[in-house]
Amino acid sequence: MNPVMVFLDAIRDHLDLHELPPVCSVVVTKWTDPITVQLDTSTLAETARALRVWANTLDEVSASLSRMPGGHSVHLRVRGRTPCGIPVEVYGAVPFSEDVFPDLPAGARQDMPVFVLRGWADRGEVAA
């Protein structure tokens, strides 16, 4: 069977099985990281809540953030595996704010604990 079909089936089944936040796009390839999901969110709190929901449905979850080279936006992401083992990256973009991301220069990427998303979702805390 074509690997892309396997990955399409896996993400479709995952979306059907879980009540997940709306997505803007799903990209499926046959490469090492076959599935990328872009969230349909715009604020930090919305994005953090959506990423937490996704994180709760994946195994081996990690989180990171990266400020785009132009410096105007930050991508928050979680990575993990569906229960059937397919790697998935889920991300959302939020506007850059010096108050929220004081130590994140343009072009930088940082790993972060998944629990940081809870603070942003609940209270809008500043990143460490």
N, C-alpha and C positions, 0 to 999 in steps of 0.2 A: 504494500500500500504506500502511496505517496506520503512522505513525512508531513507535508503541509496539511494534508487531510487529517492525519492523526492529531496534530496540534489544533486544527480548527474544531474537531470533535471535542477535544479536551476543554478548550475554553468555552465552547457552547454549553457543554455539560456543566461546567463550573458556574457559568452565569445562570443557568436554569436551576441549579441546586440551591444557590444562595440568593438571599435578597440583598443585592449589591447596589451601591449608588450609581446614578447615570454615568455613562461613559461617552466621551466625545469620539474616540476612535479606538480600534483594535487592529494592530499590525501583526500579521503572522508570517513567519519566514521559516525556512528549514535550517537556519544557522544555529549557533550555540545558544543564543538567547532567543528562542523562537517567538515568544508572545510579549508584546508591549501594549499596555492599555493606558490611554490618556483619559483622565477624569474630566467630566463636564462640570467643573467647579471654578470659582474665581476668587474667593476670599481665603485667607489663611485658616480660619475656623472650619469652613466647609471642606477644604482640601484635607486638613488634618483628620476630621471626622471620617471622611470617605476612605482615607488611607488606613485608618484604624479598623474600619469594617473589613476592608480587603485583607489586612494583616491577620485578622481573626479567622480567615478561611484558608490560609496558606500554611505550609510547613516550612521550617528553616528560614524564618523571616529575618531580614535585616533592613535597615533604613539609612537613607543618606539625603543630603541636600547639596545643590550646586547652584551657584550664581552664574547666570549666563554671561558670556564675554562682554556684551554690551552693558551689563550691570543693572538693567532695569527690572529683571525678573529672577525669581528663584524657583528651581524645580525641586519639589519634595518627592521622594520616591520610596517605595517599599519593593523588596524583591523576595521571592520565595518560590515554593513549588506547590503545584496543585496536589491533592491527595494521590493522584496517579503518577506524580513525579515530574511533570512538565514545568520547566522554569518560566516564571512570569515576572515581569516588571510592571509596576503600576505607578503612574506619576501624575502630578498636577502642578501647574504653574501659578505662582502668586506674585504680586508686585513686590519689588525689593523695598525694604524699609530699614533704615539704619537703626531704628529703635528695636526692631525684632531680630535683625541679623547683624549685630555690631561687629562681629569678627569674621565676616565672610566677604573677602575681596572679589571683585569681578573675575570670573574664570575659575574660581576655586570650587573644589568639591570636598565635602566632609562626610564621614560616616557619623551616625548619631544613634542613640538608643531609641527603640521604637516607642518607649513610654513618653518621650518628649512630645509626641503627637497628641497625647492626652492633655497636656498642659495647654497647647495651642487650641485644641478643640474646645476645652472647657473655660479657659481663662485668658488665652492670648499671651502666654508668658514669653519673655525674651529668650532667645536661643542662648545656650551656654557657649 
